[in-house]
Amino acid sequence: MFSHVMLGAADLEASRQFYDAVLAPLGTAPGVANRHRYFWRGAGGTFSVSTPINGQAATHANGGTIGFAAASTAQVDAFHAAGLAHGGTPCEEPPGWRGEKPGRMYIAYLRDPSGNKICAVYREPKNA
């Protein structure tokens, strides 16, 4: 459905370091620079951060969340730990299971250095 997701960054280098760290446990290679943006590409699409091209301040969406798919609870925990170690701040509940079977999720939320709300999600297989 989506080709890419792009978030505004107040500090492009801090955002690159943060997203390189949190996306590495999910199997994503470091971001690639393109002028005032960084791109992380995977089979599921492209994620990017950019300084706003209109010259205005980067802001985050109230109520918005970007979710990254994880293959295990260990990846979710590594994503969260890397984020905290690289300028992210915790938000919502600590990493853990949400919902009930079938379809429960193991999820961890963070705010990136620019205040954007992100999470990593492992969806429990329906036959578990």
C-alpha positions in Angstrom: 0.0 0.0 0.0 2.8 2.5 0.8 5.9 3.2 -1.2 7.6 5.1 1.6 7.3 7.0 4.9 9.2 10.2 5.5 9.5 12.1 8.8 10.9 15.6 9.5 14.1 15.8 11.4 15.2 18.7 13.6 18.8 17.4 13.7 19.5 15.2 10.6 22.7 13.6 12.0 21.1 12.8 15.4 18.2 11.2 13.5 20.6 9.2 11.3 22.4 7.8 14.3 19.2 7.0 16.1 17.6 5.2 13.1 20.8 3.4 12.2 20.8 2.0 15.8 17.1 1.1 16.1 16.7 -0.4 12.6 19.8 -2.5 12.8 18.2 -5.1 15.1 15.4 -5.4 12.6 17.9 -6.3 9.8 18.0 -2.9 8.1 21.3 -1.6 6.7 22.5 1.9 7.7 20.8 4.9 6.1 22.0 6.3 2.8 22.4 10.0 2.4 20.8 12.0 -0.4 21.3 15.8 0.1 19.2 16.7 3.1 17.7 13.3 3.7 18.6 9.7 4.8 16.9 6.6 3.4 16.6 3.1 4.8 15.3 0.5 2.3 13.9 -2.9 2.8 11.6 -5.4 1.2 8.6 -3.7 2.9 9.3 -0.2 1.5 11.4 2.8 2.3 11.7 4.8 5.5 13.4 8.2 5.5 14.1 11.4 7.5 14.5 14.8 6.0 15.1 18.4 7.1 11.9 20.1 5.9 12.4 21.5 2.4 10.2 24.6 3.1 12.8 25.8 5.7 10.3 25.6 8.6 10.9 23.7 11.8 10.3 19.9 11.8 7.3 18.9 13.9 5.8 15.6 14.9 2.2 14.4 14.4 0.0 14.4 17.4 -1.6 10.9 17.4 0.7 9.6 14.7 2.8 6.5 15.1 5.2 4.8 12.6 5.4 1.0 13.3 8.3 -1.2 12.2 7.8 -4.9 11.7 10.0 -7.2 13.9 10.5 -11.0 13.5 10.8 -11.7 17.2 10.3 -10.3 20.7 14.2 -10.2 20.9 14.3 -7.8 18.0 11.6 -5.6 19.6 13.7 -5.4 22.8 16.9 -4.7 20.9 15.1 -1.9 18.9 13.9 -0.3 22.2 17.3 -0.6 23.9 19.1 0.8 20.9 16.7 3.7 20.8 17.2 4.6 24.4 20.9 4.4 24.0 20.9 6.8 21.0 18.7 9.7 22.1 15.2 8.2 22.1 12.8 8.6 25.0 10.3 6.0 26.2 6.6 6.6 25.8 3.5 4.5 26.5 4.0 1.3 28.5 7.3 -0.6 28.7 7.9 -3.2 25.9 5.6 -6.2 26.2 2.6 -8.1 25.0 -0.6 -6.2 24.1 -4.0 -7.6 23.2 -5.3 -11.1 23.4 -5.1 -14.2 21.3 -5.4 -14.5 18.5 -3.5 -11.6 17.2 -1.7 -10.3 20.2 1.4 -8.2 19.7 4.7 -7.7 21.4 5.4 -4.0 21.0 7.8 -1.2 22.2 7.2 2.5 21.7 9.8 5.3 21.6 10.0 9.0 20.6 12.9 9.7 18.3 15.2 12.7 18.8 12.7 15.0 16.9 9.8 13.8 19.0 8.2 11.4 16.4 6.5 8.4 17.9 7.7 5.1 16.6 7.3 1.5 17.6 8.6 -2.0 16.8 5.9 -4.8 16.6 6.2 -8.6 16.6 2.8 -10.2 15.8 2.3 -13.5 17.4 1.5 -16.2 14.8 -2.2 -17.0 14.9 -1.6 -20.7 15.3 0.6 -20.1 18.5 
